[in-house]
Amino acid sequence: MSDTTMTAERRHHLSEEATKKVFKRLIPFLLLMYVIAFLDRSNVAFAQQEFEIDFGISAASYAFGAGLFFVGYAVFEVPSNLMLHRVGARWWLARIMVSWGIVAACFMFIQGPTSFYILRFLLGVTEAGFFPGVILYLTYWVPARHLSRARGYFYAGIAIAGILGNPLSGALLEMHGIANLRGIQWMFLIEGLLAVAVGIWSFFYLTDKPRDAKKWMPADEREALAQTIEAEEQAKSEGHAPGSVMKALVNWRVWYFSAIYFCIQIAVYGVTFFLPTQVVAITGQKLGFQASLVTAIPWVFGLLAVAYFPGLADRTRKHRLIGCCLMLATATGIIASGVFQANPVLAIGGLSLAVMGFVSMQPIYWTLPTEYLTGYAAAAGIGLINSIGNLGGFLAPNMRDYFKETIGGNAGLYSLAVGALMACLLFGITAFFKKANEIEAGHLDAVDAKIIPH
């Protein structure tokens, strides 16, 4: 049946079938890539104690170095995303992953603060563009009505990295002495080379756009899906979306969304970079495989949350309400983990609540900015939001260390809750954005219905 004679009902059916294939083929692989990315940026948490004992990397130096990742990340984020839009995701995501894997493996050669700082900065430079690149890539493949769910599956990588990656890191630490290498050297080497291997695989596995999916999607499904995505892109460009790279970079909404993401990341990385040592302090265990199993507990709850809440937000169109509640849960959980530190069950419960909130909030958050942006403006805008937002990852460990040293007690931990509360407030204020309310009401669903009725 030709494209001109294809009925709207059949087009809807074909688009839905194509989307199912996208979820089966692309989403699991992108998830795997993100698991490795999050593992390689956060595994330094398992080396913190040994860094301090063997190389004189103090708590303040560790916090500064951990955050330096996001400086390199921020500087190269926008140009990297523009390059992805120009040359295609398949080639560019593979390049990113192979290069960051090489740098991640080089962490085995750290000898002191200077080498630690240099490698953390380079890791950010080489990984820059991966996350916003995938967020952009999903808009090429997934209709608006399914995007929160798709991003939710992708964000599950954070939780899976904690569930499987933390025990892996803990187990690799126990290879200490094999081939005259320390445990942390084995951890950095193996996890870095894993990224290189998957990066090479991604070049042969990923597909740039729906019309390129000739090997795994029928022609009529490819065309129906491409028409759906194109109609939504057109709807964005006719609304409030900035039409060029420069307009996206100076658009006040883009900067506002960057501020929200900045506050979210304060909570995310303020917890993540110190989770192993916090668990050790709570449980009294030695940092290793057994302690890593306890650190996996909050991520199990995070995985359950991200499997449920983004889909709930899509079905109910209550992205703002659900997102705000999740950030309140994060703030509450962070505070509870400090207040009940003497009670391991309640403290781990607090950390679990915090992780549930910030993991499942992030795919919901992206519903608004990604539906404001299209084309090169989307590549630039998403890159800028992620770039500025992730500087919260630089601030978080340094802020936590500063308040801990100047005020004492759990002041550093509690400062992270302020970031979560600010994210809640700023996200709630989007109720005054006309376009945000249209998105929550299913504006792009309605646009899509003009050619593919639901």
Phi, psi and omega in degrees: 000132183286165181295326183286332181262354180296127181286158180298322181296318179292322178298320177299313180299315181294321178297319179294320178296319178296319180297322177300319179294323177299316180295327181280325186264310189273317186299314179299324181288319176298324176298315178302316180299319182288325175304313181291321179299312182292326178296316184287336179272341185247354183292347176298338179300330180279348180257357188304312183295317181291324176303317183290318184288314188270331189237005178067026177274100185292172179301320179293320179293321177298314180299318180294315180294319178301320181285336181300333176311318187281342175290308176300321179299314184292319185298322187254007185295307184295309179300326178294318180291324176296322178295320178300316180296329183280313189262347181105147185291323186302309182288316189286320178295323177296316179300315180301313188290319179296317183291320179289328178297321178296315179295318180300321179292329181291349176298342179292346182260008180300135180235354182176184183304318185297312179295326177296314180298315183298314183290324177296319178296315180294326177298319177296319179299313184286330179274349182306132178097345182294304185295307179295334176297318178290320177302317176294316181302321179297327179291342176284339191241333191244124176299155186304324185292346180245002190292319180299321179294318179297315179293329177297316177297320179296316180293342176300343178301326178299313182292317181295324176299323177287322183288313183261323184290319179298312175298326176298313179298318179298320179292320180294329176299330182278004172275010182309126177101339179291130182056028179061026176253144175286163181301318181292333176293317176298319181299309181295319183295308185292317182289330175290314179294331175299319178295320179299314182297314181290327177299316177297318179299320184299328180299325182269344187261318186285158177233138187290308186222161181306319182290349177270355188274049185291333183279340186225012178213131179300155185299318182292325177291320178301316182291319179296317179294317180298319179295322178298310181298318181296321178296321179290322177298319178296321180296322178296315184293337179273351182261233184264007187289134174296140189264357181217168179301311183296319179296324178294321184289337180252002181291129185295330180293321178300317179290326177295315178295328176297321179295320178298313183294325176303313181292322178298316184292335174302315179291316184301304187275337173297328176276312188298314185292344182239005184300312180301315181290329177291320178296319178300318179294325181286316188264341182077013180277163171278142181292118182179205186296315182296317178294326181294331176294324178290321178295339180285340185301309179302327181288333174298315178293325176297321179295317178298320181292316183287339175284343185250308192291319177300319176296321177298319179296320178295317183291320185267347186058035179247050183301317185293311181298312182294319179298317179296318179297322180293322178288328173296321177297320178298312179299316180297317181295319179298314180297316181297325181294335176273317181298320185256031183300331180286345179248101185305321182296312181290324180294315177294326176298319177297315177298323178296318178296319179298314181294319177305318183292306188282335177289313185279341178290323192296316176295330176292317178305315186293349178303320185283303184297324183290337180269001170270342197237149180212154174060219179297328177298323177293316179301316181288315184294314179296320178299317180294316179301313181291325180296305180293317182300319183287350172295342170300331175290334174284317182292319190305304182294325179289320177295318180297316179294321182297310182291329176296318183283325185272325182255322179092179180062223181259022183300322179298317179296314183294334179297333179293328179295331178297319177300316179296319179293322177295320177299319178300313181296311183294322178293323178295326181294342177296354173300339180269000178269121181300311183298322180298322179290326175296319179296315180297329180279000178088034183306310182287335172298319180293321177298314179301324183294340179295329178249337180223088183296147181272000000 
